[in-house]
């Protein structure tokens, strides 16, 4: 898997994921808040399946090939 999620995108995904999980854990929002696991995971690994499917890339790394 080639990284397709850039730095700012990764940071926002991780923060959003943690906020949603925190809200779900405290009961502030319903069970749907656990969907925060998805942006947290994609931000942590740096790869997003829909980005790969559509050919999007927010990662600024250049290929050296």
Secondary structure, DSSP 8 states (H G I E B T S, - for coil): ------HHHHHHHHHHHHHHHHHHHTTSS-GGGGGHHHHHHHHHHT--HHHHHHT----------
